[in-house]
Amino acid sequence: MLLIFSTIGQAQSYLSYGLAFNGHEAVAEKRTSFEIGSGRPICLSGVVRLEFDLNFVSYNHIYFGYILRIINENQNIDLIYDQRASLFRIISGQKFFNISFAADAYRLYNDWNKLAITLDLNKQLISLSLNDRQAGSTAFNFKGNCFRFLYGANDDERFHTRDIPPMRIKDIRIFNNDRLHNHWPLEEVSDTLCYDISAREPARVKNGVWLKPGHQYWKMAGAFQLNGNAVTGFDSRNEQLLIAGIDSIITYDLRQNQHPRTAKSAKQENILIGCQGIYDTLTNRFYNFYIDHRKLATYDPSSSQWNKTFPDTILTEYWHANKFVSPLDTSLYIIGGYGQLKYKNQVQRYQLRTGNWDTLSVSGHFFPPRYLAGLGLNATGDTAFIVGGYGSITGDQMLDPGGYYDLFSFDIRSGTFTKRFNLDSVYGRFTFANSLVIDAKRRQYYGLVFPKDSFNSKLQLIQGSLDKPVYKLTGTPIPYSFYDVQSFADLYYAPGAGKLVAVTLLYADQELHQRETSVKVYTIDFPPLDPVIETAAAAPQKGFHKWLLFIGLFLLTCILVLWRYSRKRNKQLVTPMQTSSPDTAPVIAVPEEAPETDFIEAQPLAVEDDPNLPPASVEDPVVVPLQPVLPARSSIRLFGPFQAFSEDGTELTGLFTPLMKELLLLILIYTVRTGQGITSDELTEILWNGKSAKDAKNNRSVNLAKLKSILEKIGNCMINKKSVYWQFQFNEGQFSLDYEQFVHLTKAHSFVDRPVMTALLKVIESGAFLAKTEYDWLDDVKAEVSNVVIDMSLAYLKQESEDPEFVIRVANAIFFFDRLNEEALEFKCKSLVLLRRYSLANNTYEKFVKDYRDIYGEEFYKSFNDVIKA
């Protein structure tokens, strides 16, 4: 179970767009084709390189077939998959070439794989690489320089085929002499014709399955009635949803594309009103439990029977309680619930090995009584996260009940509740479906929320952070008939199938022996995306040519207006950023109003600190969203991961190829550090070392032109050449660059007081400088930034350390740049002790000791007492 949940983070990059192919699982006429150059071949010269990303669809039986067929005159060059040998092969006509390779099995089915086929028309050579590793080459006598590229099935008169594997492709790119000639991202949501974004070259699609809509829209997988009060559970190991009534069990196998639903007779004489179900992957058992009587029934799939039944009783006092099975002690935990006008906050435990029930004595922060909360377990299985709900501080329904918008963690080992933060309820009042899906790698959660004050309600997927009070709504709403204790909803995750699964139950308001449950099951591909209204390409209409002249005149007018605006704007563009002197550094104005975004910024709140969390402010609300908070102006961020945003808040980071990113950083950082910029010779030495002067100049010119185009989309910034230096320039007040703010701040202030430290934190709390970006030339810059941050922070702490909350914030920032800084450890632990957060102080110390041991291979020489008394 831990392995399955730990893969959720990996799945985030998994298949959010592209084209899926119907293979052998579909009848021949329904198989998918994608054809480039079918109407007019693409003619190229010199060296032609075709790149694309490939992935196989899991849980199919037959994977043999043609992935790609390249037609050159009357020749064929085929990339096929040999399922028997688990090899990719290159063939032509009736000849196998000596190019074959195997792909990593896990990556082939669970991630994208970059394939590149190079056709060297000069050397008459074919070569192939997988994930940037060469797989082989062979001589080939090309008969021409015009090509057609046929993916999957095709109807070519001579090279017709229907043998294709169930696969997905995206980002098809054609390079001619290392210059991008065509690019089909395959981000469409419909249509049978798509165009490349470089030259508007059309490609034809037949029987295509576009991936993006599956990440935007919930799909109903089934709707049916079950006798009695149904309960649900999810077997995450085998990716099966189980729904049990009093006489049968329905199973949805998420790995099956054709017939996922099966039914089996299984008599359970009495599933009481208020029972809940849960599947335990540790014991491979489906449980139905009734909290009030502290009884649990186990389903045996081999005999299709439950081992016990429950007698009729009064209504439960634990409606909508949360539950989970802990791998630490193989126990079922139950938290909260509602009944008899009382909200509960008890933590009950059923030990599956011994059959003992008990109510735990908990510690830490007060956990207010509630129901209709969401709960999820972390990857290591030692912490449960509980968010939202409805209840009251006293537990009495008559005394000021209301919604909760907070997130608690529950430490299973110590039985401790810790309040992390409060959410902002600007989306209106809402409560949660029963379970959360935890994305361990990205420290996120997914849940279903809905308003509880109407019957015709809607479930809405929410994506939130475990570390900050931010969240966004994503995916389309799901219709949900909510009638308080007559309704139930839950959320599960199938990592292999790459789907979130939502299930809703509505119990008919009748006597028990007549009772029925209406069940609905929905799925959405993971990760979910915001639905976007797409405009389909309109078919040619009569009178099209009549409008052509009008459109042309309109576009010409727009171009003239934009040209005049551009000239005016260029006159206002600032000269290079002179950061060597604080008097000449540009001042960046903060906008009065931030744009509307999907992210919510919570009000300032004193939050219990946690050593595993990024630093949080208790004075200034700092939003660290699941994606960055969209700025009110164009911006480039270098603290934390590299990010770029346009003026309207659209993130454009994805437009930068690795080379584009490094080229921009060289020009930008050299400009900020020196006030001059970087010469063409320096760029060549770093980026194109080893190339001839002519080739280097050509590469530099092409890539600078591409970079300028990207910066135009960002807006209010540009690169320009002054004398022999390439420089980065921007419009004052309309562009934000955190690195420039950092340099200006650190050069302008030799003495670090509270306002200076607060301003510095607002820049560096996003994370380490260019996190996850590594270049040889960048090491000195990173070291320089880290030294300045650490020196200024420690200088402040040594002269002013009266506010323990602020000290913790400064210490956390130091750890971004040096996670083994002993002085930061001392300041943080002392501050936590002053705040009486003894367990968190000890956890901080233990984490430091572990990191010290992992890095240096020896034990840390100071005890906890030495640290807090230093």
Stockholm file with secondary structure:
# STOCKHOLM 1.0

chainA/1-870         MLLIFSTIGQAQSYLSYGLAFNGHEAVAEKRTSFEIGSGRPICLSGVVRLEFDLNFVSYNHIYFGYILRIINENQNIDLIYDQRASLFRIISGQKFFNISFAADAYRLYNDWNKLAITLDLNKQLISLSLNDRQAGSTAFNFKGNCFRFLYGANDDERFHTRDIPPMRIKDIRIFNNDRLHNHWPLEEVSDTLCYDISAREPARVKNGVWLKPGHQYWKMAGAFQLNGNAVTGFDSRNEQLLIAGIDSIITYDLRQNQHPRTAKSAKQENILIGCQGIYDTLTNRFYNFYIDHRKLATYDPSSSQWNKTFPDTILTEYWHANKFVSPLDTSLYIIGGYGQLKYKNQVQRYQLRTGNWDTLSVSGHFFPPRYLAGLGLNATGDTAFIVGGYGSITGDQMLDPGGYYDLFSFDIRSGTFTKRFNLDSVYGRFTFANSLVIDAKRRQYYGLVFPKDSFNSKLQLIQGSLDKPVYKLTGTPIPYSFYDVQSFADLYYAPGAGKLVAVTLLYADQELHQRETSVKVYTIDFPPLDPVIETAAAAPQKGFHKWLLFIGLFLLTCILVLWRYSRKRNKQLVTPMQTSSPDTAPVIAVPEEAPETDFIEAQPLAVEDDPNLPPASVEDPVVVPLQPVLPARSSIRLFGPFQAFSEDGTELTGLFTPLMKELLLLILIYTVRTGQGITSDELTEILWNGKSAKDAKNNRSVNLAKLKSILEKIGNCMINKKSVYWQFQFNEGQFSLDYEQFVHLTKAHSFVDRPVMTALLKVIESGAFLAKTEYDWLDDVKAEVSNVVIDMSLAYLKQESEDPEFVIRVANAIFFFDRLNEEALEFKCKSLVLLRRYSLANNTYEKFVKDYRDIYGEEFYKSFNDVIKA
#=GR chainA/1-870 SS CHHHHHTTTGGGGSCSSCEECCCTTSCGGGCCEEEESSSSCEECCSEEEEEEEEEECSSCSCCCEEEEEEEETTEEEEEEEETTTTEEEEEETTEEEEEEECCCHHHHHHSCEEEEEEEETTTTEEEEEETTEEEEEEECCCCCSEEEEEEECBCCTTTCBCCCCSEEEEEEEEEETTEEEEEECCCCSSCSEEECTTTCCEEEEESCEESHHHHHSCEEEEEEEEESCCEEEEETTTTEEEEECSSEEEEEETTCSSCCEEEEECCCSCCCTTCEEEEETTTTEEEEEETTTTEEEEEETTTTEESCCCCCCSCCSCBTCEEEEETTTTEEEEEEEEETTEEEEEEEEEETTTCCEEECCCEESCCCCEESCEEEECTTSSEEEEEEEEECSSSBTTSCCEEEEEEEEEETTTTEEEEEEECCCTTCCCEECSBCEEETTTTEEEEEEECTTCSEEEEEEEEEESSSSCEEEEEEEEEEECCGGGEEEEEEEETTTTEEEEEEEEECSSCGGGCEEEEEEEEEESSCCCCCCCCCCCCCCTTHHHHHHHHHHHHHHHHHHHHHHHHHHHHHCCCSCCCSSTTTSCCCCCCSSCCCCSCCCCCCCCCCCCTTSCCCCSSSCCCCCSSCCCCSSEEEECBSSCEEECTTSCBCGGGCCHHHHHHHHHHHHHHHHHSSCEEHHHHHHHHSTTSCHHHHHHHHHHHHHHHHHHHHHHCSEEEEEETTEEEEEECTTTEEEHHHHHHHHHHHCSSCCHHHHHHHHHHHTTCSBTTTCCCGGGHHHHHHHHHHHHHHHHHHHHHCCCCHHHHHHHHHHHHHHCTTCHHHHHHHHHHHHHTTCHHHHHHHHHHHHHHHHHHHSSCCSCCHHHHHHC
#=GC SS_cons         CHHHHHTTTGGGGSCSSCEECCCTTSCGGGCCEEEESSSSCEECCSEEEEEEEEEECSSCSCCCEEEEEEEETTEEEEEEEETTTTEEEEEETTEEEEEEECCCHHHHHHSCEEEEEEEETTTTEEEEEETTEEEEEEECCCCCSEEEEEEECBCCTTTCBCCCCSEEEEEEEEEETTEEEEEECCCCSSCSEEECTTTCCEEEEESCEESHHHHHSCEEEEEEEEESCCEEEEETTTTEEEEECSSEEEEEETTCSSCCEEEEECCCSCCCTTCEEEEETTTTEEEEEETTTTEEEEEETTTTEESCCCCCCSCCSCBTCEEEEETTTTEEEEEEEEETTEEEEEEEEEETTTCCEEECCCEESCCCCEESCEEEECTTSSEEEEEEEEECSSSBTTSCCEEEEEEEEEETTTTEEEEEEECCCTTCCCEECSBCEEETTTTEEEEEEECTTCSEEEEEEEEEESSSSCEEEEEEEEEEECCGGGEEEEEEEETTTTEEEEEEEEECSSCGGGCEEEEEEEEEESSCCCCCCCCCCCCCCTTHHHHHHHHHHHHHHHHHHHHHHHHHHHHHCCCSCCCSSTTTSCCCCCCSSCCCCSCCCCCCCCCCCCTTSCCCCSSSCCCCCSSCCCCSSEEEECBSSCEEECTTSCBCGGGCCHHHHHHHHHHHHHHHHHSSCEEHHHHHHHHSTTSCHHHHHHHHHHHHHHHHHHHHHHCSEEEEEETTEEEEEECTTTEEEHHHHHHHHHHHCSSCCHHHHHHHHHHHTTCSBTTTCCCGGGHHHHHHHHHHHHHHHHHHHHHCCCCHHHHHHHHHHHHHHCTTCHHHHHHHHHHHHHTTCHHHHHHHHHHHHHHHHHHHSSCCSCCHHHHHHC
//
